[in-house]
Amino acid sequence: MIQSDEKYMREALKEGVKAGEKGEIPIGAVVVCKGSVIARAHNLNELLKDPTAHAEMQAITMATEYLGGKYLTSCTIYVTVEPCPMCAAALAWAQVAKVVYGAADPKRGYSLFSPSLLHPRTEVVSGVLAEECGQLVSDFFKKIR
């Protein structure tokens, strides 16, 4: 399982790089269902001028559209940084089966506010490629400051 988590997190990292190239905070996400990537997304807050256009929100929308329903009960989302409370709540409403994230977000991560924001059946795996995921964001902020 660790190998596949790393494999899909690398795909999420590619999305994060795309976001950074567009001047967005470089966070990426992919949704995997039954061994296939069904959604790829990255932050689009600046482009869309929308504070809710986080990678996870974009990925949820793409995945539910792909599946033709509002629930992601057989899906795993891979996201490079710990979801914020807004995204965690959206993942709960989507009833995602598993959340895998890379770097913790010590300032705005959902676990700081309420670990119960996710659906009770959602499995969480943290720290997958955490150093690479965190470095992507750190490098971005060093560049713009």
C-alpha positions in Angstrom: 0.0 0.0 0.0 2.9 2.4 0.8 4.2 2.0 -2.8 0.9 2.9 -4.3 0.4 5.8 -1.9 3.7 7.2 -3.0 2.9 6.6 -6.7 -0.3 8.6 -6.5 1.2 11.3 -4.3 3.8 11.8 -7.0 0.9 12.5 -9.4 -0.5 15.0 -6.9 2.9 16.6 -6.7 2.8 17.1 -10.5 -0.4 19.0 -10.1 1.1 21.1 -7.4 4.0 22.0 -9.7 1.4 23.1 -12.4 -0.3 25.3 -9.8 3.0 26.9 -8.9 3.8 27.6 -12.5 0.6 29.5 -12.7 1.4 31.6 -9.7 -1.0 29.6 -7.5 0.0 28.1 -4.1 1.4 24.8 -5.3 -1.0 22.3 -3.9 -2.2 19.4 -6.0 -4.7 16.6 -5.7 -5.7 13.4 -7.5 -8.6 11.1 -6.9 -8.2 7.4 -7.4 -11.0 4.9 -7.8 -10.4 1.2 -8.2 -6.8 1.7 -9.2 -7.4 4.5 -11.8 -6.9 8.2 -11.5 -10.3 9.7 -12.2 -9.6 13.4 -11.3 -6.5 15.6 -11.3 -6.6 19.1 -9.9 -4.6 21.9 -8.4 -5.3 25.3 -6.7 -7.0 27.8 -9.0 -7.8 30.5 -6.4 -6.0 33.3 -8.3 -7.1 32.3 -11.7 -10.7 32.0 -10.8 -10.6 34.7 -8.1 -12.3 32.2 -5.9 -11.2 31.5 -2.3 -12.9 28.1 -2.5 -11.0 26.9 -5.6 -8.7 24.7 -3.6 -7.2 21.6 -5.3 -9.4 19.3 -3.2 -12.6 21.1 -4.1 -11.7 21.0 -7.8 -10.8 17.3 -7.6 -14.1 16.5 -5.8 -16.1 18.2 -8.5 -14.2 16.4 -11.3 -14.5 13.0 -9.5 -18.2 13.2 -8.8 -18.9 14.3 -12.3 -16.8 11.4 -13.7 -18.7 8.9 -11.5 -22.1 10.5 -12.0 -23.0 10.9 -8.3 -22.2 12.9 -5.3 -20.4 10.3 -3.2 -16.8 9.1 -3.4 -17.2 6.1 -1.1 -14.9 3.9 -3.1 -12.3 6.6 -3.8 -9.0 7.9 -2.3 -7.9 11.5 -2.6 -4.2 12.2 -2.5 -3.3 15.8 -1.7 0.1 17.3 -1.2 -0.8 19.3 1.9 -3.2 18.6 4.8 -6.7 19.7 3.8 -8.1 22.9 5.4 -11.3 22.7 7.4 -13.4 23.7 4.3 -11.9 20.9 2.2 -12.2 18.4 5.0 -15.9 19.2 5.4 -16.4 18.8 1.6 -14.6 15.5 1.7 -16.9 14.4 4.5 -20.0 15.4 2.5 -18.6 13.4 -0.4 -18.0 10.5 2.0 -14.5 9.9 0.5 -13.2 6.5 1.6 -9.6 7.6 2.3 -7.6 10.8 2.5 -3.8 10.6 1.9 -1.8 13.8 2.4 1.8 14.7 2.3 2.8 17.7 4.4 1.0 18.8 7.5 -0.4 22.3 7.6 0.5 23.6 11.1 -1.4 26.8 10.6 -4.5 25.9 8.8 -4.9 22.1 8.6 -8.2 20.6 9.5 -6.7 18.5 12.4 -5.9 21.7 14.3 -9.5 22.7 14.4 -11.5 19.4 14.5 -10.3 16.0 13.5 -13.9 15.0 13.3 -14.5 17.2 10.3 -14.0 14.1 8.0 -16.6 11.4 7.7 -16.4 8.9 10.5 -15.5 6.0 8.0 -12.8 8.0 6.2 -9.4 6.5 6.7 -6.5 9.0 6.9 -2.9 8.5 6.0 -0.5 11.4 6.6 3.1 12.1 5.9 3.4 10.4 2.4 6.3 12.2 0.7 5.9 14.9 3.3 9.3 16.4 2.7 8.9 16.8 -1.0 5.3 18.1 -0.6 6.4 20.6 2.1 9.4 21.7 0.1 7.3 22.6 -2.9 5.2 25.0 -0.9 8.3 26.4 1.0 10.2 27.1 -2.2 7.1 28.9 -3.6 6.8 31.2 -0.7 10.6 31.9 -0.6 10.3 32.9 -4.3 7.5 35.4 -3.8 8.6 37.0 -0.6 
